[in-house]
Amino acid sequence: MGAFRIFLTVLFILDCIALTVLVLMQEGKASGLGAISGAAETYWGKNKGRSMEGMLVRWTKVLAVLFMLLAIVLNLNVF
């Protein structure tokens, strides 16, 4: 089972790197003073789920869940 643990560790490291890159690629959530007047509600603000920002958020969630699962599995002393 040592090879399986090495495989999971490498997968965990790749997940950590990808998660870090995705978080750094995202924009900040603070809208500044434009949020007071409603200027932040543009076409791209309403359709964020279909934009590049929405895709980054979705992949960040997926990689975060994978990170947690791999951390739990690697912490078990079954291997």
N, CA, C and O atoms as a GROMACS GRO file, in nm:
protein
  316
    1MET      N    1   0.081  -0.120   0.000
    1MET     CA    2   0.000   0.000   0.000
    1MET      C    3   0.085   0.127   0.000
    1MET      O    4   0.030   0.237  -0.001
    2GLY      N    5   0.216   0.114   0.001
    2GLY     CA    6   0.302   0.231   0.002
    2GLY      C    7   0.292   0.312  -0.127
    2GLY      O    8   0.301   0.435  -0.124
    3ALA      N    9   0.273   0.244  -0.239
    3ALA     CA   10   0.262   0.313  -0.368
    3ALA      C   11   0.134   0.395  -0.375
    3ALA      O   12   0.132   0.504  -0.433
    4PHE      N   13   0.027   0.343  -0.316
    4PHE     CA   14  -0.100   0.416  -0.315
    4PHE      C   15  -0.089   0.543  -0.231
    4PHE      O   16  -0.145   0.647  -0.267
    5ARG      N   17  -0.018   0.534  -0.118
    5ARG     CA   18   0.002   0.653  -0.032
    5ARG      C   19   0.087   0.757  -0.105
    5ARG      O   20   0.060   0.877  -0.094
    6ILE      N   21   0.188   0.714  -0.178
    6ILE     CA   22   0.270   0.807  -0.255
    6ILE      C   23   0.186   0.874  -0.364
    6ILE      O   24   0.198   0.995  -0.386
    7PHE      N   25   0.102   0.796  -0.430
    7PHE     CA   26   0.013   0.852  -0.532
    7PHE      C   27  -0.080   0.957  -0.472
    7PHE      O   28  -0.098   1.064  -0.529
    8LEU      N   29  -0.139   0.927  -0.356
    8LEU     CA   30  -0.229   1.023  -0.291
    8LEU      C   31  -0.154   1.148  -0.246
    8LEU      O   32  -0.208   1.258  -0.252
    9THR      N   33  -0.031   1.132  -0.200
    9THR     CA   34   0.050   1.246  -0.157
    9THR      C   35   0.083   1.337  -0.275
    9THR      O   36   0.076   1.459  -0.263
   10VAL      N   37   0.119   1.278  -0.388
   10VAL     CA   38   0.148   1.358  -0.507
   10VAL      C   39   0.021   1.429  -0.555
   10VAL      O   40   0.027   1.546  -0.593
   11LEU      N   41  -0.091   1.360  -0.552
   11LEU     CA   42  -0.219   1.421  -0.588
   11LEU      C   43  -0.253   1.536  -0.493
   11LEU      O   44  -0.305   1.640  -0.536
   12PHE      N   45  -0.224   1.518  -0.365
   12PHE     CA   46  -0.248   1.622  -0.264
   12PHE      C   47  -0.162   1.745  -0.291
   12PHE      O   48  -0.210   1.858  -0.280
   13ILE      N   49  -0.037   1.725  -0.325
   13ILE     CA   50   0.054   1.837  -0.353
   13ILE      C   51   0.008   1.912  -0.478
   13ILE      O   52   0.008   2.035  -0.479
   14LEU      N   53  -0.029   1.839  -0.583
   14LEU     CA   54  -0.079   1.904  -0.704
   14LEU      C   55  -0.208   1.982  -0.677
   14LEU      O   56  -0.228   2.090  -0.732
   15ASP      N   57  -0.294   1.926  -0.593
   15ASP     CA   58  -0.416   1.995  -0.555
   15ASP      C   59  -0.386   2.123  -0.478
   15ASP      O   60  -0.451   2.225  -0.500
   16CYS      N   61  -0.289   2.118  -0.390
   16CYS     CA   62  -0.249   2.237  -0.313
   16CYS      C   63  -0.199   2.348  -0.405
   16CYS      O   64  -0.236   2.464  -0.389
   17ILE      N   65  -0.117   2.312  -0.500
   17ILE     CA   66  -0.062   2.411  -0.594
   17ILE      C   67  -0.173   2.469  -0.680
   17ILE      O   68  -0.179   2.591  -0.699
   18ALA      N   69  -0.260   2.384  -0.733
   18ALA     CA   70  -0.369   2.432  -0.818
   18ALA      C   71  -0.466   2.520  -0.740
   18ALA      O   72  -0.514   2.621  -0.792
   19LEU      N   73  -0.495   2.484  -0.616
   19LEU     CA   74  -0.584   2.563  -0.532
   19LEU      C   75  -0.524   2.700  -0.503
   19LEU      O   76  -0.596   2.801  -0.506
   20THR      N   77  -0.396   2.705  -0.476
   20THR     CA   78  -0.329   2.832  -0.451
   20THR      C   79  -0.333   2.922  -0.574
   20THR      O   80  -0.361   3.041  -0.563
   21VAL      N   81  -0.307   2.866  -0.691
   21VAL     CA   82  -0.308   2.943  -0.815
   21VAL      C   83  -0.448   2.997  -0.844
   21VAL      O   84  -0.464   3.112  -0.884
   22LEU      N   85  -0.550   2.913  -0.824
   22LEU     CA   86  -0.687   2.957  -0.852
   22LEU      C   87  -0.732   3.068  -0.757
   22LEU      O   88  -0.799   3.162  -0.799
   23VAL      N   89  -0.694   3.058  -0.631
   23VAL     CA   90  -0.732   3.163  -0.536
   23VAL      C   91  -0.663   3.294  -0.572
   23VAL      O   92  -0.724   3.401  -0.563
   24LEU      N   93  -0.538   3.288  -0.613
   24LEU     CA   94  -0.466   3.410  -0.648
   24LEU      C   95  -0.516   3.471  -0.780
   24LEU      O   96  -0.499   3.591  -0.801
   25MET      N   97  -0.575   3.391  -0.868
   25MET     CA   98  -0.626   3.442  -0.995
   25MET      C   99  -0.758   3.517  -0.979
   25MET      O  100  -0.794   3.595  -1.067
   26GLN      N  101  -0.831   3.494  -0.870
   26GLN     CA  102  -0.962   3.554  -0.854
   26GLN      C  103  -0.952   3.700  -0.813
   26GLN      O  104  -0.855   3.744  -0.751
   27GLU      N  105  -1.055   3.775  -0.851
   27GLU     CA  106  -1.062   3.915  -0.814
   27GLU      C  107  -1.112   3.928  -0.672
   27GLU      O  108  -1.173   3.836  -0.618
   28GLY      N  109  -1.085   4.044  -0.611
   28GLY     CA  110  -1.135   4.071  -0.478
   28GLY      C  111  -1.286   4.090  -0.480
   28GLY      O  112  -1.342   4.129  -0.582
   29LYS      N  113  -1.351   4.064  -0.368
   29LYS     CA  114  -1.497   4.076  -0.361
   29LYS      C  115  -1.541   4.216  -0.324
   29LYS      O  116  -1.660   4.246  -0.333
   30ALA      N  117  -1.451   4.302  -0.282
   30ALA     CA  118  -1.487   4.438  -0.244
   30ALA      C  119  -1.518   4.520  -0.370
   30ALA      O  120  -1.435   4.528  -0.460
   31SER      N  121  -1.636   4.581  -0.374
   31SER     CA  122  -1.677   4.657  -0.491
   31SER      C  123  -1.638   4.804  -0.482
   31SER      O  124  -1.645   4.876  -0.581
   32GLY      N  125  -1.596   4.848  -0.366
   32GLY     CA  126  -1.560   4.987  -0.349
   32GLY      C  127  -1.682   5.076  -0.342
   32GLY      O  128  -1.789   5.031  -0.301
   33LEU      N  129  -1.668   5.202  -0.380
   33LEU     CA  130  -1.778   5.296  -0.373
   33LEU      C  131  -1.882   5.275  -0.483
   33LEU      O  132  -1.992   5.329  -0.475
   34GLY      N  133  -1.850   5.198  -0.584
   34GLY     CA  134  -1.945   5.172  -0.690
   34GLY      C  135  -2.065   5.091  -0.643
   34GLY      O  136  -2.171   5.096  -0.704
   35ALA      N  137  -2.049   5.017  -0.534
   35ALA     CA  138  -2.160   4.936  -0.483
   35ALA      C  139  -2.267   5.023  -0.418
   35ALA      O  140  -2.382   4.981  -0.408
   36ILE      N  141  -2.232   5.142  -0.375
   36ILE     CA  142  -2.330   5.230  -0.310
   36ILE      C  143  -2.435   5.278  -0.409
   36ILE      O  144  -2.554   5.279  -0.378
   37SER      N  145  -2.390   5.316  -0.526
   37SER     CA  146  -2.483   5.369  -0.626
   37SER      C  147  -2.541   5.260  -0.716
   37SER      O  148  -2.626   5.290  -0.801
   38GLY      N  149  -2.499   5.138  -0.700
   38GLY     CA  150  -2.549   5.030  -0.784
   38GLY      C  151  -2.472   5.015  -0.914
   38GLY      O  152  -2.516   4.943  -1.003
   39ALA      N  153  -2.359   5.081  -0.925
   39ALA     CA  154  -2.280   5.073  -1.048
   39ALA      C  155  -2.213   4.937  -1.064
   39ALA      O  156  -2.168   4.903  -1.174
   40ALA      N  157  -2.208   4.859  -0.958
   40ALA     CA  158  -2.143   4.728  -0.966
   40ALA      C  159  -2.231   4.626  -1.039
   40ALA      O  160  -2.181   4.522  -1.082
   41GLU      N  161  -2.359   4.654  -1.054
   41GLU     CA  162  -2.449   4.561  -1.120
   41GLU      C  163  -2.444   4.582  -1.271
   41GLU      O  164  -2.529   4.651  -1.328
   42THR      N  165  -2.348   4.524  -1.334
   42THR     CA  166  -2.335   4.531  -1.479
   42THR      C  167  -2.376   4.398  -1.538
   42THR      O  168  -2.419   4.307  -1.466
   43TYR      N  169  -2.363   4.386  -1.666
   43TYR     CA  170  -2.394   4.259  -1.732
   43TYR      C  171  -2.308   4.147  -1.677
   43TYR      O  172  -2.358   4.037  -1.651
   44TRP      N  173  -2.178   4.174  -1.658
   44TRP     CA  174  -2.089   4.070  -1.609
   44TRP      C  175  -2.115   4.040  -1.463
   44TRP      O  176  -2.091   3.927  -1.419
   45GLY      N  177  -2.163   4.136  -1.387
   45GLY     CA  178  -2.195   4.111  -1.248
   45GLY      C  179  -2.316   4.021  -1.233
   45GLY      O  180  -2.323   3.941  -1.139
   46LYS      N  181  -2.411   4.032  -1.324
   46LYS     CA  182  -2.532   3.950  -1.317
   46LYS      C  183  -2.508   3.808  -1.369
   46LYS      O  184  -2.574   3.714  -1.325
   47ASN      N  185  -2.416   3.793  -1.461
   47ASN     CA  186  -2.391   3.662  -1.524
   47ASN      C  187  -2.255   3.606  -1.483
   47ASN      O  188  -2.184   3.549  -1.566
   48LYS      N  189  -2.220   3.621  -1.356
   48LYS     CA  190  -2.090   3.573  -1.311
   48LYS      C  191  -2.076   3.422  -1.317
   48LYS      O  192  -1.965   3.371  -1.333
   49GLY      N  193  -2.186   3.350  -1.306
   49GLY     CA  194  -2.179   3.204  -1.309
   49GLY      C  195  -2.133   3.150  -1.442
   49GLY      O  196  -2.078   3.040  -1.449
   50ARG      N  197  -2.155   3.226  -1.549
   50ARG     CA  198  -2.115   3.180  -1.683
   50ARG      C  199  -1.986   3.244  -1.731
   50ARG      O  200  -1.939   3.215  -1.841
   51SER      N  201  -1.929   3.331  -1.650
   51SER     CA  202  -1.807   3.399  -1.692
   51SER      C  203  -1.684   3.324  -1.642
   51SER      O  204  -1.694   3.218  -1.580
   52MET      N  205  -1.569   3.379  -1.672
   52MET     CA  206  -1.443   3.320  -1.628
   52MET      C  207  -1.434   3.322  -1.475
   52MET      O  208  -1.383   3.227  -1.415
   53GLU      N  209  -1.483   3.429  -1.414
   53GLU     CA  210  -1.480   3.439  -1.268
   53GLU      C  211  -1.566   3.330  -1.205
   53GLU      O  212  -1.528   3.270  -1.104
   54GLY      N  213  -1.682   3.303  -1.264
   54GLY     CA  214  -1.768   3.196  -1.214
   54GLY      C  215  -1.703   3.061  -1.225
   54GLY      O  216  -1.718   2.976  -1.137
   55MET      N  217  -1.631   3.039  -1.334
   55MET     CA  218  -1.561   2.913  -1.352
   55MET      C  219  -1.450   2.897  -1.248
   55MET      O  220  -1.429   2.788  -1.195
   56LEU      N  221  -1.378   3.006  -1.220
   56LEU     CA  222  -1.273   3.000  -1.119
   56LEU      C  223  -1.329   2.969  -0.981
   56LEU      O  224  -1.270   2.892  -0.905
   57VAL      N  225  -1.443   3.029  -0.949
   57VAL     CA  226  -1.506   3.003  -0.819
   57VAL      C  227  -1.551   2.857  -0.809
   57VAL      O  228  -1.532   2.793  -0.706
   58ARG      N  229  -1.608   2.806  -0.917
   58ARG     CA  230  -1.656   2.667  -0.917
   58ARG      C  231  -1.540   2.570  -0.900
   58ARG      O  232  -1.549   2.476  -0.821
   59TRP      N  233  -1.430   2.592  -0.974
   59TRP     CA  234  -1.315   2.503  -0.963
   59TRP      C  235  -1.246   2.515  -0.828
   59TRP      O  236  -1.190   2.418  -0.778
   60THR      N  237  -1.251   2.634  -0.770
   60THR     CA  238  -1.194   2.652  -0.636
   60THR      C  239  -1.270   2.568  -0.535
   60THR      O  240  -1.210   2.506  -0.447
   61LYS      N  241  -1.403   2.566  -0.546
   61LYS     CA  242  -1.484   2.485  -0.455
   61LYS      C  243  -1.455   2.336  -0.473
   61LYS      O  244  -1.444   2.263  -0.374
   62VAL      N  245  -1.442   2.293  -0.597
   62VAL     CA  246  -1.415   2.151  -0.624
   62VAL      C  247  -1.278   2.111  -0.567
   62VAL      O  248  -1.265   2.007  -0.503
   63LEU      N  249  -1.177   2.194  -0.591
   63LEU     CA  250  -1.044   2.163  -0.542
   63LEU      C  251  -1.035   2.172  -0.390
   63LEU      O  252  -0.958   2.099  -0.329
   64ALA      N  253  -1.114   2.260  -0.329
   64ALA     CA  254  -1.115   2.270  -0.183
   64ALA      C  255  -1.175   2.144  -0.121
   64ALA      O  256  -1.126   2.096  -0.018
   65VAL      N  257  -1.281   2.091  -0.181
   65VAL     CA  258  -1.341   1.967  -0.131
   65VAL      C  259  -1.243   1.851  -0.149
   65VAL      O  260  -1.228   1.768  -0.060
   66LEU      N  261  -1.177   1.846  -0.264
   66LEU     CA  262  -1.076   1.741  -0.288
   66LEU      C  263  -0.961   1.753  -0.189
   66LEU      O  264  -0.910   1.652  -0.141
   67PHE      N  265  -0.921   1.876  -0.157
   67PHE     CA  266  -0.815   1.900  -0.060
   67PHE      C  267  -0.853   1.843   0.077
   67PHE      O  268  -0.774   1.775   0.141
   68MET      N  269  -0.976   1.872   0.121
   68MET     CA  270  -1.022   1.824   0.251
   68MET      C  271  -1.030   1.671   0.254
   68MET      O  272  -0.989   1.608   0.351
   69LEU      N  273  -1.083   1.612   0.147
   69LEU     CA  274  -1.094   1.465   0.143
   69LEU      C  275  -0.957   1.398   0.144
   69LEU      O  276  -0.936   1.300   0.215
   70LEU      N  277  -0.865   1.452   0.065
   70LEU     CA  278  -0.730   1.394   0.062
   70LEU      C  279  -0.659   1.413   0.195
   70LEU      O  280  -0.585   1.324   0.238
   71ALA      N  281  -0.680   1.526   0.261
   71ALA     CA  282  -0.617   1.549   0.391
   71ALA      C  283  -0.670   1.449   0.494
   71ALA      O  284  -0.593   1.398   0.576
   72ILE      N  285  -0.799   1.421   0.490
   72ILE     CA  286  -0.857   1.324   0.584
   72ILE      C  287  -0.805   1.184   0.555
   72ILE      O  288  -0.767   1.111   0.646
   73VAL      N  289  -0.804   1.145   0.427
   73VAL     CA  290  -0.759   1.011   0.390
   73VAL      C  291  -0.610   0.991   0.422
   73VAL      O  292  -0.571   0.886   0.471
   74LEU      N  293  -0.530   1.092   0.395
   74LEU     CA  294  -0.386   1.079   0.423
   74LEU      C  295  -0.358   1.081   0.573
   74LEU      O  296  -0.255   1.029   0.617
   75ASN      N  297  -0.446   1.138   0.652
   75ASN     CA  298  -0.427   1.142   0.796
   75ASN      C  299  -0.461   1.008   0.861
   75ASN      O  300  -0.412   0.979   0.970
   76LEU      N  301  -0.543   0.928   0.797
   76LEU     CA  302  -0.575   0.795   0.850
   76LEU      C  303  -0.451   0.708   0.840
   76LEU      O  304  -0.381   0.710   0.739
   77ASN      N  305  -0.425   0.632   0.940
   77ASN     CA  306  -0.305   0.545   0.940
   77ASN      C  307  -0.339   0.405   0.894
   77ASN      O  308  -0.300   0.306   0.956
   78VAL      N  309  -0.412   0.396   0.784
   78VAL     CA  310  -0.452   0.267   0.730
   78VAL      C  311  -0.344   0.213   0.637
   78VAL      O  312  -0.331   0.092   0.621
   79PHE      N  313  -0.267   0.302   0.576
   79PHE     CA  314  -0.170   0.261   0.475
   79PHE      C  315  -0.043   0.212   0.539
   79PHE      O  316   0.050   0.174   0.469
   0.00000   0.00000   0.00000
